[in-house]
Amino acid sequence: MSNTINYTDAPSDIEQALERAVVVSDLLPSPSELVSKGEKEKITIAVDKHSLDLFKKYAKRHNTKYQPMINGVLSSYADKFLNK
C-alpha cells in the first residue's frame, strides 16, 4: 500500500493559493533556543490556559522548564520590537 499523495488533481483555487503563497520567517525561536541564563526578576502574571499548556507540553518534550521558555519568547519579542 502506497502512502504517496498525488496533488496534481487539486482544485484550481487551492493551486492558485499555493502559487501566491509567500514564505515568511518565524518570529520566534524554536523551543530549544528559548532557555537562557541571565538576570531575572520574579513577577506574577496570568496567562491563557491554552498558551500555558502549550509551553508545558514543549518543555516536557525538551526536558526543560516552561518558565524559561516563556521568558525566552518575551525576550525575543522585546529584542525584535522594543529595541529599535
ZASE-799122 format. One record per atom (N, C-alpha, C, O): residue number from 1; residue in one letter; atom name; x, y, z. Coordinates in Angstrom, 1 decimal, always signed. Layout:
% residues N
R  num  residu  atome       u       v       w
R  NUM       a     CA       X       Y       Z
...
***
This chain:
% residues 84
R  num  residu  atome       u       v       w
R    1       m      N    +0.8    -1.2    +0.0
R    1       m     CA    +0.0    +0.0    +0.0
R    1       m      C    +0.9    +1.2    +0.0
R    1       m      O    +1.8    +1.4    +0.8
R    2       s      N    +0.6    +2.2    -0.9
R    2       s     CA    +1.4    +3.4    -1.0
R    2       s      C    +0.8    +4.5    -0.3
R    2       s      O    -0.4    +4.7    -0.4
R    3       n      N    +1.6    +5.3    +0.4
R    3       n     CA    +1.1    +6.5    +1.2
R    3       n      C    +1.4    +7.7    +0.4
R    3       n      O    +1.3    +8.8    +0.9
R    4       t      N    +1.8    +7.6    -0.9
R    4       t     CA    +2.1    +8.7    -1.7
R    4       t      C    +0.8    +9.5    -2.1
R    4       t      O    -0.2    +8.9    -2.4
R    5       i      N    +0.8   +10.8    -1.9
R    5       i     CA    -0.3   +11.6    -2.2
R    5       i      C    +0.0   +12.4    -3.5
R    5       i      O    +1.0   +13.0    -3.7
R    6       n      N    -1.0   +12.3    -4.4
R    6       n     CA    -0.9   +13.0    -5.7
R    6       n      C    -1.7   +14.3    -5.7
R    6       n      O    -2.9   +14.3    -5.5
R    7       y      N    -1.0   +15.4    -5.8
R    7       y     CA    -1.7   +16.7    -5.7
R    7       y      C    -1.9   +17.3    -7.1
R    7       y      O    -2.4   +18.5    -7.2
R    8       t      N    -1.7   +16.6    -8.1
R    8       t     CA    -1.9   +17.1    -9.5
R    8       t      C    -3.4   +17.4    -9.8
R    8       t      O    -3.7   +18.2   -10.7
R    9       d      N    -4.3   +16.8    -9.0
R    9       d     CA    -5.7   +17.0    -9.3
R    9       d      C    -6.4   +17.9    -8.2
R    9       d      O    -7.6   +17.9    -8.0
R   10       a      N    -5.5   +18.8    -7.7
R   10       a     CA    -6.0   +19.8    -6.7
R   10       a      C    -7.0   +20.8    -7.3
R   10       a      O    -6.7   +21.1    -8.5
R   11       p      N    -8.0   +21.2    -6.6
R   11       p     CA    -8.9   +22.2    -7.2
R   11       p      C    -8.1   +23.5    -7.6
R   11       p      O    -7.1   +23.8    -6.9
R   12       s      N    -8.6   +24.2    -8.6
R   12       s     CA    -7.8   +25.3    -9.1
R   12       s      C    -7.6   +26.4    -8.0
R   12       s      O    -6.6   +27.1    -8.0
R   13       d      N    -8.6   +26.6    -7.1
R   13       d     CA    -8.5   +27.7    -6.1
R   13       d      C    -7.4   +27.4    -5.1
R   13       d      O    -6.7   +28.3    -4.7
R   14       i      N    -7.2   +26.1    -4.8
R   14       i     CA    -6.1   +25.7    -4.0
R   14       i      C    -4.7   +25.9    -4.7
R   14       i      O    -3.8   +26.4    -4.1
R   15       e      N    -4.7   +25.5    -5.9
R   15       e     CA    -3.5   +25.6    -6.7
R   15       e      C    -3.1   +27.1    -6.8
R   15       e      O    -1.9   +27.4    -6.7
R   16       q      N    -4.1   +28.0    -7.1
R   16       q     CA    -3.8   +29.4    -7.2
R   16       q      C    -3.3   +30.0    -5.8
R   16       q      O    -2.4   +30.8    -5.8
R   17       a      N    -3.9   +29.5    -4.8
R   17       a     CA    -3.5   +30.0    -3.4
R   17       a      C    -2.0   +29.6    -3.2
R   17       a      O    -1.3   +30.4    -2.6
R   18       l      N    -1.7   +28.4    -3.5
R   18       l     CA    -0.3   +27.9    -3.3
R   18       l      C    +0.7   +28.7    -4.2
R   18       l      O    +1.8   +28.9    -3.8
R   19       e      N    +0.3   +29.0    -5.4
R   19       e     CA    +1.1   +29.8    -6.3
R   19       e      C    +1.4   +31.2    -5.7
R   19       e      O    +2.4   +31.8    -5.9
R   20       r      N    +0.4   +31.7    -5.0
R   20       r     CA    +0.5   +33.1    -4.4
R   20       r      C    +1.2   +33.1    -3.0
R   20       r      O    +1.4   +34.2    -2.5
R   21       a      N    +1.4   +31.9    -2.5
R   21       a     CA    +1.9   +31.8    -1.1
R   21       a      C    +3.3   +32.5    -1.0
R   21       a      O    +4.1   +32.4    -1.9
R   22       v      N    +3.5   +33.1    +0.1
R   22       v     CA    +4.8   +33.7    +0.4
R   22       v      C    +5.4   +33.1    +1.6
R   22       v      O    +4.7   +32.9    +2.7
R   23       v      N    +6.7   +32.7    +1.6
R   23       v     CA    +7.4   +32.1    +2.7
R   23       v      C    +7.8   +33.2    +3.6
R   23       v      O    +8.4   +34.2    +3.2
R   24       v      N    +7.4   +33.1    +4.9
R   24       v     CA    +7.8   +34.1    +5.9
R   24       v      C    +8.7   +33.4    +7.0
R   24       v      O    +8.5   +32.2    +7.3
R   25       s      N    +9.6   +34.1    +7.5
R   25       s     CA   +10.4   +33.5    +8.6
R   25       s      C    +9.7   +33.6    +9.9
R   25       s      O    +8.8   +34.4   +10.1
R   26       d      N   +10.0   +32.6   +10.8
R   26       d     CA    +9.4   +32.6   +12.1
R   26       d      C    +9.8   +33.8   +12.9
R   26       d      O   +10.9   +34.2   +12.9
R   27       l      N    +8.8   +34.3   +13.6
R   27       l     CA    +9.1   +35.4   +14.5
R   27       l      C    +9.8   +35.0   +15.7
R   27       l      O   +10.7   +35.7   +16.2
R   28       l      N    +9.5   +33.8   +16.2
R   28       l     CA   +10.0   +33.3   +17.5
R   28       l      C   +11.0   +32.2   +17.3
R   28       l      O   +10.9   +31.4   +16.3
R   29       p      N   +12.0   +32.0   +18.2
R   29       p     CA   +12.9   +30.9   +18.1
R   29       p      C   +12.3   +29.6   +18.5
R   29       p      O   +11.2   +29.6   +19.0
R   30       s      N   +12.9   +28.5   +18.1
R   30       s     CA   +12.4   +27.2   +18.5
R   30       s      C   +12.5   +27.0   +20.0
R   30       s      O   +13.2   +27.7   +20.7
R   31       p      N   +11.7   +26.1   +20.5
R   31       p     CA   +11.7   +25.8   +22.0
R   31       p      C   +13.0   +25.6   +22.6
R   31       p      O   +13.3   +26.0   +23.7
R   32       s      N   +13.9   +24.9   +21.8
R   32       s     CA   +15.2   +24.6   +22.4
R   32       s      C   +16.1   +25.9   +22.5
R   32       s      O   +17.1   +25.9   +23.2
R   33       e      N   +15.8   +26.9   +21.8
R   33       e     CA   +16.5   +28.2   +21.8
R   33       e      C   +16.0   +29.1   +22.9
R   33       e      O   +16.6   +30.2   +23.1
R   34       l      N   +14.9   +28.8   +23.5
R   34       l     CA   +14.3   +29.7   +24.5
R   34       l      C   +14.8   +29.7   +25.9
R   34       l      O   +14.5   +30.6   +26.7
R   35       v      N   +15.6   +28.7   +26.2
R   35       v     CA   +16.2   +28.6   +27.6
R   35       v      C   +17.5   +29.4   +27.6
R   35       v      O   +18.4   +29.0   +26.9
R   36       s      N   +17.5   +30.4   +28.4
R   36       s     CA   +18.7   +31.2   +28.6
R   36       s      C   +19.0   +31.6   +30.0
R   36       s      O   +18.0   +31.6   +30.8
R   37       k      N   +20.2   +32.0   +30.3
R   37       k     CA   +20.5   +32.4   +31.6
R   37       k      C   +20.7   +33.9   +31.6
R   37       k      O   +21.0   +34.5   +30.6
R   38       g      N   +20.5   +34.6   +32.7
R   38       g     CA   +20.7   +36.0   +32.8
R   38       g      C   +19.9   +36.5   +34.0
R   38       g      O   +19.3   +35.7   +34.8
R   39       e      N   +20.0   +37.8   +34.3
R   39       e     CA   +19.4   +38.4   +35.4
R   39       e      C   +17.9   +38.3   +35.3
R   39       e      O   +17.3   +38.6   +34.2
R   40       k      N   +17.2   +37.8   +36.3
R   40       k     CA   +15.8   +37.6   +36.3
R   40       k      C   +15.1   +38.4   +37.4
R   40       k      O   +15.8   +38.7   +38.5
R   41       e      N   +13.9   +38.7   +37.2
R   41       e     CA   +13.1   +39.4   +38.3
R   41       e      C   +11.8   +38.6   +38.3
R   41       e      O   +11.1   +38.4   +37.3
R   42       k      N   +11.4   +38.2   +39.5
R   42       k     CA   +10.2   +37.4   +39.7
R   42       k      C    +9.0   +38.3   +39.6
R   42       k      O    +8.9   +39.4   +40.2
R   43       i      N    +8.0   +37.8   +38.9
R   43       i     CA    +6.7   +38.6   +38.8
R   43       i      C    +5.5   +37.6   +38.9
R   43       i      O    +5.8   +36.4   +38.8
R   44       t      N    +4.4   +38.1   +39.0
R   44       t     CA    +3.2   +37.2   +38.9
R   44       t      C    +2.4   +37.7   +37.7
R   44       t      O    +2.2   +38.9   +37.4
R   45       i      N    +2.0   +36.7   +36.8
R   45       i     CA    +1.4   +37.0   +35.6
R   45       i      C    +0.3   +36.0   +35.3
R   45       i      O    +0.5   +34.8   +35.6
R   46       a      N    -0.8   +36.4   +34.8
R   46       a     CA    -1.9   +35.5   +34.4
R   46       a      C    -1.8   +35.3   +32.9
R   46       a      O    -1.8   +36.3   +32.1
R   47       v      N    -1.8   +34.0   +32.4
R   47       v     CA    -1.7   +33.7   +31.0
R   47       v      C    -2.8   +32.8   +30.6
R   47       v      O    -3.4   +32.1   +31.5
R   48       d      N    -3.2   +32.8   +29.4
R   48       d     CA    -4.2   +31.9   +28.9
R   48       d      C    -3.8   +30.4   +29.2
R   48       d      O    -2.6   +30.1   +29.0
R   49       k      N    -4.8   +29.6   +29.6
R   49       k     CA    -4.5   +28.2   +29.9
R   49       k      C    -4.0   +27.5   +28.6
R   49       k      O    -3.1   +26.7   +28.7
R   50       h      N    -4.6   +27.8   +27.5
R   50       h     CA    -4.1   +27.2   +26.2
R   50       h      C    -2.6   +27.5   +26.0
R   50       h      O    -1.9   +26.5   +25.6
R   51       s      N    -2.2   +28.7   +26.2
R   51       s     CA    -0.8   +29.0   +26.0
R   51       s      C    +0.1   +28.3   +27.0
R   51       s      O    +1.2   +27.8   +26.6
R   52       l      N    -0.3   +28.3   +28.3
R   52       l     CA    +0.5   +27.7   +29.3
R   52       l      C    +0.6   +26.2   +29.0
R   52       l      O    +1.7   +25.6   +29.2
R   53       d      N    -0.5   +25.6   +28.6
R   53       d     CA    -0.5   +24.1   +28.3
R   53       d      C    +0.5   +23.8   +27.2
R   53       d      O    +1.2   +22.8   +27.2
R   54       l      N    +0.6   +24.7   +26.2
R   54       l     CA    +1.5   +24.5   +25.1
R   54       l      C    +2.9   +24.6   +25.6
R   54       l      O    +3.7   +23.8   +25.2
R   55       f      N    +3.2   +25.6   +26.4
R   55       f     CA    +4.6   +25.7   +26.9
R   55       f      C    +5.0   +24.5   +27.8
R   55       f      O    +6.1   +24.0   +27.7
R   56       k      N    +4.1   +24.1   +28.6
R   56       k     CA    +4.3   +22.9   +29.4
R   56       k      C    +4.6   +21.7   +28.6
R   56       k      O    +5.5   +20.8   +28.9
R   57       k      N    +3.8   +21.5   +27.5
R   57       k     CA    +4.0   +20.4   +26.6
R   57       k      C    +5.4   +20.4   +26.0
R   57       k      O    +6.1   +19.4   +25.9
R   58       y      N    +5.8   +21.5   +25.4
R   58       y     CA    +7.1   +21.6   +24.8
R   58       y      C    +8.2   +21.5   +25.8
R   58       y      O    +9.3   +21.0   +25.5
R   59       a      N    +8.0   +22.0   +27.0
R   59       a     CA    +9.1   +21.9   +28.0
R   59       a      C    +9.3   +20.5   +28.4
R   59       a      O   +10.4   +20.0   +28.5
R   60       k      N    +8.2   +19.7   +28.5
R   60       k     CA    +8.3   +18.3   +28.8
R   60       k      C    +9.0   +17.6   +27.7
R   60       k      O    +9.9   +16.7   +27.9
R   61       r      N    +8.7   +17.9   +26.5
R   61       r     CA    +9.2   +17.2   +25.3
R   61       r      C   +10.7   +17.5   +25.2
R   61       r      O   +11.5   +16.6   +24.8
R   62       h      N   +11.2   +18.7   +25.6
R   62       h     CA   +12.6   +19.1   +25.5
R   62       h      C   +13.3   +19.0   +26.9
R   62       h      O   +14.4   +19.5   +27.0
R   63       n      N   +12.7   +18.4   +27.8
R   63       n     CA   +13.2   +18.1   +29.1
R   63       n      C   +13.8   +19.4   +29.8
R   63       n      O   +14.9   +19.5   +30.2
R   64       t      N   +12.9   +20.4   +29.8
R   64       t     CA   +13.3   +21.7   +30.4
R   64       t      C   +12.1   +22.2   +31.2
R   64       t      O   +11.1   +21.6   +31.3
R   65       k      N   +12.2   +23.4   +31.7
R   65       k     CA   +11.1   +24.1   +32.4
R   65       k      C   +10.4   +25.0   +31.5
R   65       k      O   +11.0   +25.6   +30.6
R   66       y      N    +9.1   +25.2   +31.8
R   66       y     CA    +8.3   +26.1   +30.9
R   66       y      C    +8.6   +27.6   +31.1
R   66       y      O    +8.4   +28.4   +30.2
R   67       q      N    +8.9   +27.9   +32.4
R   67       q     CA    +9.0   +29.4   +32.7
R   67       q      C   +10.2   +30.0   +31.9
R   67       q      O   +10.0   +31.1   +31.4
R   68       p      N   +11.3   +29.4   +31.8
R   68       p     CA   +12.4   +30.0   +31.0
R   68       p      C   +12.0   +30.1   +29.5
R   68       p      O   +12.5   +31.0   +28.8
R   69       m      N   +11.2   +29.1   +29.0
R   69       m     CA   +10.7   +29.2   +27.7
R   69       m      C    +9.8   +30.4   +27.4
R   69       m      O   +10.0   +31.1   +26.4
R   70       i      N    +8.9   +30.7   +28.4
R   70       i     CA    +8.1   +31.9   +28.3
R   70       i      C    +8.9   +33.1   +28.3
R   70       i      O    +8.7   +34.0   +27.5
R   71       n      N    +9.9   +33.1   +29.2
R   71       n     CA   +10.8   +34.3   +29.3
R   71       n      C   +11.6   +34.5   +27.9
R   71       n      O   +11.8   +35.6   +27.5
R   72       g      N   +12.0   +33.4   +27.3
R   72       g     CA   +12.6   +33.4   +26.0
R   72       g      C   +11.8   +34.1   +25.0
R   72       g      O   +12.3   +34.9   +24.1
R   73       v      N   +10.5   +33.7   +24.9
R   73       v     CA    +9.6   +34.4   +24.0
R   73       v      C    +9.5   +35.9   +24.2
R   73       v      O    +9.5   +36.7   +23.3
R   74       l      N    +9.3   +36.2   +25.5
R   74       l     CA    +9.2   +37.6   +25.9
R   74       l      C   +10.5   +38.4   +25.5
R   74       l      O   +10.4   +39.5   +25.0
R   75       s      N   +11.6   +37.8   +25.7
R   75       s     CA   +12.9   +38.4   +25.4
R   75       s      C   +13.1   +38.6   +23.9
R   75       s      O   +13.5   +39.6   +23.4
R   76       s      N   +12.7   +37.6   +23.1
R   76       s     CA   +12.8   +37.6   +21.7
R   76       s      C   +11.9   +38.7   +21.2
R   76       s      O   +12.2   +39.5   +20.3
R   77       y      N   +10.7   +38.9   +21.7
R   77       y     CA    +9.7   +39.9   +21.3
R   77       y      C   +10.3   +41.3   +21.6
R   77       y      O   +10.3   +42.2   +20.8
R   78       a      N   +10.9   +41.4   +22.8
R   78       a     CA   +11.4   +42.7   +23.2
R   78       a      C   +12.6   +43.1   +22.3
R   78       a      O   +12.8   +44.2   +21.9
R   79       d      N   +13.5   +42.1   +22.1
R   79       d     CA   +14.6   +42.4   +21.2
R   79       d      C   +14.2   +42.8   +19.8
R   79       d      O   +14.8   +43.7   +19.2
R   80       k      N   +13.2   +42.2   +19.3
R   80       k     CA   +12.8   +42.4   +17.9
R   80       k      C   +12.0   +43.8   +17.8
R   80       k      O   +12.2   +44.5   +16.8
R   81       f      N   +11.1   +44.1   +18.7
R   81       f     CA   +10.2   +45.2   +18.6
R   81       f      C   +10.5   +46.4   +19.5
R   81       f      O   +10.1   +47.5   +19.1
R   82       l      N   +11.1   +46.2   +20.6
R   82       l     CA   +11.3   +47.3   +21.6
R   82       l      C   +12.7   +47.9   +21.6
R   82       l      O   +12.8   +49.0   +22.1
R   83       n      N   +13.6   +47.3   +21.0
R   83       n     CA   +15.0   +47.8   +21.0
R   83       n      C   +15.4   +48.4   +19.7
R   83       n      O   +16.5   +48.4   +19.3
R   84       k      N   +14.4   +49.0   +19.0
R   84       k     CA   +14.7   +49.6   +17.6
R   84       k      C   +15.1   +51.0   +17.8
R   84       k      O   +15.4   +51.7   +16.8
***
